[in-house]
Amino acid sequence: MSDREPDVFLGPFSSPRARVTPWASALAVLTGAEVFWLSTARPDGRPHVTPLLAAWSLGGMCFTTGGQERKARNLEDNPRCVLTTGTNALTGVDVVIEGVAHTVDGRPERERATADFERKYGPHLTDPEGTWYGLGEAVITGAVRLYRVEPRVGFAFRKLPTSSQTRYTWANR
């Protein structure tokens, strides 16, 4: 999937004077957010939610995990998932991306995603004293799984003073 623009609609739960949140604004929230919440479903259908690092790369949301972690095992059974981020306040914008997660196997794509992660998280990934130092090399070599969530539907929830619900849709091709 390319980095093409989604279709944008104002949702029915918006305030009377609300306007859509342009995709560029929602993308700015995604690229600036440090923590995301990934929601998957266990094989028996029970939900699983976990915080993680993520970056918009390769035309979708990318994240990493070990192959034996719960989220990886869930995605093997059911690749549909949701990533959320935003503010923990009554103001600002929260963004939700629903889609299908696929592992990224090609080395050029893994290198590109690693560069995007390192640009976003900087010394956390690149400094030898950083919490996730070495993750980039692990992504490139395939020592950890790199997932790309192909977006299908997204939402931006703008909060006070004027609330709006913007819906983004990407045609499935």
C-alpha positions as CSV (number, residue, x, y, z in Angstrom):
1,M,0.0,0.0,0.0
2,S,1.2,3.5,-0.8
3,D,1.1,6.6,1.3
4,R,-2.1,7.7,-0.4
5,E,-4.6,9.9,1.2
6,P,-7.7,8.3,2.7
7,D,-11.3,9.4,2.1
8,V,-12.3,11.7,5.0
9,F,-15.8,12.1,6.5
10,L,-17.2,13.9,9.5
11,G,-18.8,11.4,11.9
12,P,-22.3,11.7,13.3
13,F,-21.2,12.2,16.9
14,S,-19.6,15.5,16.2
15,S,-20.6,18.9,17.7
16,P,-22.8,21.0,15.5
17,R,-20.0,23.4,14.5
18,A,-17.3,20.7,14.1
19,R,-15.1,20.3,11.1
20,V,-13.2,17.3,9.9
21,T,-9.7,16.8,11.1
22,P,-7.6,16.7,7.9
23,W,-5.6,13.6,7.4
24,A,-2.4,15.7,7.6
25,S,-3.3,16.7,11.2
26,A,-4.1,13.1,12.2
27,L,-0.8,11.9,10.6
28,A,1.0,14.6,12.6
29,V,-0.4,13.1,15.8
30,L,0.7,9.6,14.7
31,T,4.2,10.8,13.8
32,G,4.6,12.8,17.0
33,A,3.2,10.2,19.5
34,E,5.7,8.2,21.5
35,V,3.4,5.6,22.9
36,F,0.7,3.6,21.2
37,W,-1.7,0.9,22.4
38,L,-2.1,-2.2,20.3
39,S,-5.3,-4.2,20.6
40,T,-5.4,-7.8,19.3
41,A,-7.6,-10.8,19.9
42,R,-6.5,-14.0,21.6
43,P,-7.4,-17.2,19.8
44,D,-10.4,-17.7,22.1
45,G,-11.6,-14.1,21.3
46,R,-10.6,-12.4,24.5
47,P,-9.0,-9.0,23.9
48,H,-5.3,-8.2,24.5
49,V,-4.0,-4.6,24.8
50,T,-0.4,-3.6,25.2
51,P,1.6,-0.4,25.0
52,L,4.4,-0.2,22.4
53,L,6.6,2.0,20.2
54,A,5.2,2.5,16.6
55,A,6.1,4.6,13.6
56,W,4.2,5.6,10.4
57,S,6.4,3.9,7.8
58,L,6.0,2.0,4.6
59,G,2.5,3.4,4.1
60,G,1.2,2.1,7.4
61,M,1.8,1.8,11.2
62,C,4.9,-0.3,12.0
63,F,5.8,-1.9,15.3
64,T,8.1,-4.7,16.5
65,T,7.8,-7.7,18.7
66,G,9.4,-11.0,19.6
67,G,7.9,-14.0,17.9
68,Q,6.8,-15.6,21.2
69,E,5.1,-12.6,22.6
70,R,1.3,-12.7,23.1
71,K,0.7,-10.0,20.4
72,A,2.7,-12.0,17.8
73,R,0.9,-15.2,18.6
74,N,-2.5,-13.4,18.4
75,L,-1.6,-11.8,15.1
76,E,-0.7,-15.3,13.7
77,D,-4.2,-16.4,14.3
78,N,-6.0,-13.1,13.5
79,P,-4.1,-10.3,11.8
80,R,-6.8,-7.7,12.4
81,C,-5.8,-5.2,15.1
82,V,-6.2,-1.6,16.3
83,L,-3.5,1.0,17.2
84,T,-4.5,4.0,19.3
85,T,-2.7,7.1,20.6
86,G,-3.4,10.6,21.7
87,T,-3.7,12.6,24.9
88,N,-4.8,11.5,28.3
89,A,-6.8,14.6,28.7
90,L,-10.2,16.2,27.6
91,T,-8.4,18.4,25.1
92,G,-6.3,17.5,22.0
93,V,-6.8,14.7,19.5
94,D,-6.9,10.9,19.8
95,V,-6.2,8.8,16.7
96,V,-7.3,5.2,16.0
97,I,-6.0,3.1,13.1
98,E,-7.8,-0.2,12.4
99,G,-6.2,-2.6,9.9
100,V,-4.5,-5.8,9.1
101,A,-1.0,-6.5,10.4
102,H,1.5,-8.2,8.1
103,T,5.1,-9.1,8.8
104,V,7.7,-7.2,6.8
105,D,10.3,-9.5,5.5
106,G,12.3,-7.6,2.8
107,R,15.6,-6.2,4.0
108,P,15.2,-2.9,2.1
109,E,11.8,-2.3,3.8
110,R,13.1,-3.3,7.2
111,E,16.0,-0.9,6.7
112,R,13.6,1.9,5.7
113,A,11.3,1.2,8.7
114,T,14.4,1.1,11.0
115,A,15.5,4.5,9.8
116,D,12.0,5.9,10.4
117,F,12.0,4.5,14.0
118,E,15.5,5.8,14.7
119,R,14.5,9.3,13.3
120,K,11.4,9.3,15.5
121,Y,12.8,7.8,18.8
122,G,16.4,9.1,18.4
123,P,18.8,8.3,21.3
124,H,16.3,5.7,22.8
125,L,17.3,3.5,19.9
126,T,20.7,4.9,18.7
127,D,22.6,5.8,21.9
128,P,24.4,2.8,23.6
129,E,22.8,4.0,26.8
130,G,19.3,4.1,25.2
131,T,16.6,1.8,26.5
132,W,16.1,0.1,23.1
133,Y,19.6,0.3,21.8
134,G,20.2,-2.5,19.3
135,L,16.6,-2.8,18.2
136,G,17.4,-1.3,14.8
137,E,19.9,-4.0,14.1
138,A,17.5,-6.7,15.4
139,V,14.8,-5.4,13.0
140,I,17.2,-5.3,10.0
141,T,18.5,-8.8,10.6
142,G,15.1,-10.2,11.4
143,A,15.9,-11.1,15.0
144,V,12.6,-9.5,15.9
145,R,9.4,-9.3,13.9
146,L,8.5,-6.1,12.2
147,Y,4.8,-5.7,11.5
148,R,3.1,-3.1,9.2
149,V,-0.5,-2.5,9.9
150,E,-2.2,-1.8,6.6
151,P,-4.8,0.8,7.5
152,R,-8.4,0.1,6.6
153,V,-10.3,2.6,8.8
154,G,-9.1,5.4,11.1
155,F,-10.6,7.9,13.4
156,A,-9.6,11.2,14.8
157,F,-11.4,12.3,18.0
158,R,-11.0,16.0,18.6
159,K,-12.0,16.9,22.1
160,L,-12.9,20.1,23.9
161,P,-13.9,22.9,23.2
162,T,-15.6,21.5,20.1
163,S,-15.7,17.7,19.7
164,S,-15.5,16.0,16.4
165,Q,-15.3,12.5,15.1
166,T,-13.5,12.2,11.7
167,R,-13.5,8.9,9.9
168,Y,-10.8,8.0,7.4
169,T,-11.2,5.1,5.0
170,W,-8.7,3.5,2.6
171,A,-10.1,1.5,-0.3
172,N,-8.9,-2.1,-0.1
173,R,-6.8,-2.8,-3.2
